[in-house]
Amino acid sequence: MALDSATKAEIVAKFARKSGDTGSPEVQIALLTKRISDLTEHLKIYKKDFSSRLGLLKMVGQRKRLMKYFKGKDYNAYIKLIEELGLKDK
């Protein structure tokens, strides 16, 4: 489930540190969160789509690793990001 270019550009513009920034942890976490939520909705309808379920689990793991890195690097920005995205911190 790829994001369309308009949605992706909107997310990048909202979370980017500067113009053209697509590699910062904030942007990557935000894009993964959007893809995870879209794929979760897909799996609610198609319960036996096991290949998409595996992809979902891989994306969740990738986001978890990025969040752990970002939390150690800049804690205040991390707190702001999870509040904006509506995520939980353990």
Secondary structure, 3 states (H helix, E strand, C coil): CCCCHHHHHHHHHHHCCCCCCCCCHHHHHHHHHHHHHHHHHHHHHCCCCHHHHHHHHHHHHHHHHHHHHHHHHCHHHHHHHHHHHCCCCC
